[in-house]
Structures are given as structure tokens and as C-alpha cells.
Amino acid sequence: MAEQNVCRFVPREVNDHSIHTVHFVLETEEQIYTGLRLKSLYTVYFVLRGQGRLHTRGEVLSLEKGDVFFSFPAEPFAIESVRDFKYMYISFLGARGNRIMEKLGVSPKNVLFSGCGDLETVWTQGLDSPAELSDIASEAVLLHTFAYLGKRLPDFAVNEKGRIDLISTIQKYVDEHFSDPDFSLERLGSELKYNKKYLSTVFKRHVGVGIVEYLHTVRIQHACTMLKQGFTSVSDVALRCGYPDAQYFSKVFKRRMNQAPRDYMASIKVDGASDVQ
């Protein structure tokens, strides 16, 4: 028998100084990305298994088992299933919840907390509580999750610093090896001893572009410098910048600079910015 969603609607009490849980849901349906959407409630999610993606206005975050993440009212987002993805969530409102999230640093710019697999038993047992106790169970799971995140704050801070250090290491590696025509994410992952998909996800999350896009940017910037210095052979410039195929180099150059390499050289002459012969 196919799994069915389990959804508990929790009665709301009027008290602006408390947390009001509204839904406690086990989501089993596949999530297909069709664009960002809005929810009117704060929501905390726990990933039970598989892999997924969280789309927000500014980034796409990879999700996996043990992750805790949040969505916020008036902040567009979407959840996408990638492989065997299953998760639970609690939607809530109330001033106390806002204060706790502020204390923990949970915000639209800081929505994902990884490695929280210890919470699985609390979440699954909470949903198994009798329906008449759904308000107590859902609030208990929510507060326990907040407390767990609070205890883990130092770990999350260390992990964030580690990710920032990793970004610097990736940039340094690209800056030093951009001229290698055999540069690849596989080689980068092997050199740094990380999965290439993890490197790509972390880099794009912090820098805003993928590693390959950053590599092209570095290469084209260097090509512009060479052309300004007087290099006139497009093939030579292409090879020195890591492009053994001059035609492909010209295509990338034009896409980035809005003009072909030879047109760029001509513009340098007109502007008097170089003594190209």
C-alpha cells in the first residue's frame, strides 16, 4: 500500500506570548519544482531520507537526511525531490517563536542546519502521539528542535567557518591552475579530498556562481590582460588561458565581453589603451 500523507491540524489558542503550532505533517508526495511560492506561516522541516533541493530567492540548497531547514512568511521558496525524498514539517506562529529564531540566528539568510539526524526519533514519535495530544506533541517537538539547534550553535559556527575557508581554498586553486586545459571538477575534488558535487554546492551558495563559471571568469580576465599587453595571436592567448580550442575560447570570450577577441583588440587600439602592434 502506498504511503499517505499524515497531517494533524492543531487547535489554536490566542496568546501572542506563546508558540502556536498549526500543522504537523509527514510529507510523502514527490515535490516537483515549478517555481517559487509563498506560505503564510513559519515552518520548520526535518528530512527523514533521500535527497532534495530547497529553492529560495537567492540560492538553491541541497537537502539530505538529517537536515533541518526553515521557511518564512512572505519569503518565496520551493522544495524539490531529487531521490527518494521524504520529510516532516511543523508550521507555527507566535511572538515567542520569532524571539527564539532571532536568538538562534535563524533567518531567511540562514535557513539550513545539517547533521541533525539525532532528532529523527523525537519527530517520528511526536507524530505518532494521539490526535487529542497533537497540540502538546507538536509544540514539544518544535521546542526540542529549537533547543537542539541552540546546543549545536558552536558546531554550526565552526562548520560555517570551515565552509568559508574551503571557498578560499577553491578560489586559490582555480587562480593557480586556470591555465591548465585539463582542469576539471573531478581533479579539484580529488586534490581537495571532497566530493565534486559538494564543492559545487558550497561554492555556489557562498559566491553566487558555480566553480566552472568562476573558472571562465578568471580565464577571460587573464585573456583581457594579455590582449592589453600586446598579444595578437588569439590561438596563443586561448592556449595560455586554458582553452586549447581557439574557436571555443572566442565563443566564451564573446559571451562574457559582448565582442570577439579581435574586436576587443581593435577597441583597445582605438581607445589608446595599449600599444598592440
C-alpha positions in Angstrom: 0.0 0.0 0.0 1.4 3.4 -1.0 2.3 5.7 1.9 -0.2 8.5 2.6 0.5 12.0 4.0 -0.2 12.3 7.7 -1.4 15.7 8.7 -2.6 16.9 12.1 -4.5 20.2 12.4 -3.6 21.7 15.8 -6.2 23.8 17.6 -5.0 27.4 18.0 -5.1 29.3 21.3 -5.0 33.1 21.3 -1.8 34.1 23.2 0.7 36.4 21.5 3.4 35.4 24.0 3.4 31.7 23.1 4.1 29.5 20.1 1.1 28.2 18.2 1.7 25.1 16.1 -0.7 24.8 13.2 0.3 21.7 11.2 2.4 18.6 12.0 2.9 16.8 8.7 4.6 13.7 7.3 5.1 14.6 3.6 5.4 11.6 1.3 4.4 13.0 -2.1 7.1 13.8 -4.6 7.9 17.5 -4.8 8.2 18.8 -8.3 9.8 22.2 -8.8 7.5 24.5 -10.8 8.6 27.9 -9.3 8.8 29.7 -6.0 5.7 30.0 -3.8 4.7 31.7 -0.5 3.4 30.3 2.8 1.7 32.4 5.4 3.3 30.6 8.4 6.7 29.9 9.7 7.7 26.3 9.1 10.5 24.0 10.3 11.3 20.9 8.3 13.2 17.7 9.1 14.5 15.5 6.3 13.9 11.8 7.0 15.6 10.3 4.0 16.8 10.8 0.4 17.9 13.9 -1.3 16.2 17.1 -2.3 16.7 20.8 -3.0 15.5 24.0 -1.3 15.0 26.8 -3.8 14.9 30.3 -2.4 15.0 33.8 -4.0 18.8 33.8 -3.9 20.1 30.3 -4.0 19.5 26.5 -4.3 20.5 24.4 -1.3 21.0 20.6 -1.3 19.0 18.7 1.3 19.7 15.3 2.7 18.8 13.0 5.6 19.2 14.7 9.0 18.9 18.3 7.7 16.7 20.9 9.5 15.6 23.9 7.5 13.1 26.7 7.7 10.7 28.7 5.5 9.3 32.1 6.4 6.1 34.1 5.6 6.4 36.3 2.5 9.7 34.7 1.6 9.3 32.7 -1.7 10.7 29.2 -1.7 10.1 25.7 -3.2 11.1 22.2 -2.2 12.1 19.8 -4.9 12.5 16.0 -4.6 15.7 14.6 -6.1 15.9 11.0 -4.9 13.6 9.1 -2.5 12.9 12.3 -0.7 10.8 12.2 2.4 10.4 14.9 5.1 8.3 16.2 8.0 7.3 19.7 9.0 5.7 21.8 11.7 4.2 25.1 10.8 3.8 27.6 13.6 3.4 31.3 14.5 3.6 33.4 17.6 5.9 36.0 19.1 7.8 33.5 21.2 8.8 31.6 18.1 10.1 34.7 16.5 12.2 35.5 19.6 13.7 32.1 19.7 14.6 32.1 16.0 16.2 35.5 16.4 18.2 34.2 19.3 19.4 31.2 17.3 20.2 33.3 14.2 17.6 31.5 12.1 16.6 33.9 9.3 15.9 33.9 5.6 19.7 34.2 5.1 20.4 31.3 7.4 17.8 28.5 6.9 19.7 25.2 6.7 21.2 23.3 9.6 22.9 20.0 8.6 23.8 16.9 10.6 20.7 16.9 12.9 19.9 13.2 12.5 19.6 12.7 16.3 16.2 14.5 16.0 14.6 11.7 14.0 13.2 9.7 16.9 11.7 12.9 18.5 10.0 13.9 15.3 8.6 10.4 14.4 7.4 9.6 17.9 5.8 13.1 18.2 3.7 12.5 15.1 2.6 9.1 16.5 1.1 10.8 19.5 -2.7 10.5 20.0 -4.7 13.1 18.0 -6.1 14.7 21.1 -2.5 15.5 22.2 -1.4 16.9 18.9 -1.0 20.4 20.2 1.2 19.3 23.1 3.2 16.9 20.9 3.9 19.3 18.0 4.9 22.1 20.4 7.2 19.7 22.3 8.9 18.6 19.0 9.3 22.2 17.9 10.8 23.4 21.2 13.0 20.3 21.4 14.3 21.1 17.9 15.0 24.7 18.8 16.8 23.6 22.0 18.9 21.1 19.9 19.9 23.8 17.4 20.8 26.0 20.3 23.2 23.4 21.7 24.7 22.9 18.3 25.3 26.6 17.6 29.1 26.3 18.2 29.3 23.4 15.8 27.3 25.2 13.1 29.6 28.2 13.6 32.7 26.0 13.2 31.1 24.4 10.1 30.4 27.7 8.6 34.0 28.9 9.1 35.2 25.7 7.6 33.0 26.3 4.5 34.3 29.8 4.2 37.9 28.5 4.4 37.0 25.9 1.8 35.7 28.6 -0.6 39.0 30.5 -0.2 40.9 27.2 -1.0 38.8 26.6 -4.1 39.4 30.1 -5.4 43.1 29.9 -4.7 43.3 26.6 -6.6 41.4 28.0 -9.6 43.5 31.1 -9.6 46.7 29.0 -9.7 45.5 26.3 -12.2 43.2 28.2 -14.6 45.7 27.8 -17.5 45.6 24.0 -17.2 43.4 22.8 -20.2 42.8 19.6 -18.2 41.3 21.4 -15.2 38.1 19.6 -14.1 35.8 19.3 -11.1 36.9 15.7 -10.7 40.5 16.7 -10.3 39.6 19.6 -8.0 37.6 17.2 -5.8 40.5 14.7 -5.8 43.1 17.3 -4.9 41.0 18.8 -2.0 39.6 15.4 -1.0 35.9 16.4 -1.3 33.0 15.2 -3.4 32.8 17.4 -6.5 29.1 17.9 -6.1 29.6 19.1 -2.5 32.3 21.5 -3.6 30.0 22.9 -6.3 27.0 23.3 -4.0 29.0 25.1 -1.2 30.9 27.3 -3.7 27.7 28.5 -5.4 25.9 29.1 -2.2 28.6 31.5 -0.9 29.9 33.0 -4.2 26.7 33.1 -6.2 28.2 31.4 -9.3 29.4 27.8 -9.9 33.0 26.8 -10.0 33.0 26.4 -13.7 31.6 29.9 -14.2 34.2 31.2 -11.8 36.9 29.4 -13.8 35.7 31.0 -17.1 35.7 34.4 -15.4 39.3 34.1 -14.3 40.4 32.8 -17.7 38.7 35.6 -19.6 40.0 38.3 -17.2 43.5 36.9 -17.8 42.9 36.9 -21.6 41.9 40.6 -21.5 45.1 41.4 -19.6 47.2 39.6 -22.2 45.4 41.4 -25.1 46.0 44.7 -23.4 49.7 43.8 -23.0 50.1 43.3 -26.8 49.4 39.7 -27.6 47.9 39.5 -31.0 47.5 35.7 -31.6 44.1 34.6 -30.5 45.2 30.9 -30.5 48.2 31.7 -28.3 46.1 33.7 -25.8 43.5 30.9 -25.8 46.1 28.2 -25.0 47.7 30.3 -22.3 44.3 30.7 -20.7 43.4 27.0 -20.6 41.5 26.8 -23.9 43.2 24.5 -26.4 40.3 25.2 -28.8 40.6 28.8 -30.1 37.1 28.8 -31.5 35.6 27.7 -28.2 37.7 30.4 -26.5 36.3 33.1 -28.8 32.8 31.9 -28.1 33.3 32.1 -24.4 35.1 35.5 -24.7 32.2 37.0 -26.8 29.6 35.8 -24.3 31.5 37.4 -21.5 32.7 40.6 -23.1 30.0 41.1 -25.7 32.6 41.2 -28.5 35.0 38.8 -30.2 38.7 38.8 -29.1 39.8 40.6 -32.3 37.1 43.2 -31.9 38.3 43.7 -28.3 41.9 44.2 -29.6 40.6 46.8 -32.1 38.8 48.6 -29.4 42.0 48.8 -27.3 43.8 50.4 -30.3 41.0 52.9 -30.7 41.0 53.8 -27.1 44.7 54.0 -27.0 44.8 51.7 -24.0 47.6 49.5 -25.4 50.5 49.6 -27.9 49.4 46.4 -29.7 51.4 46.0 -32.9 
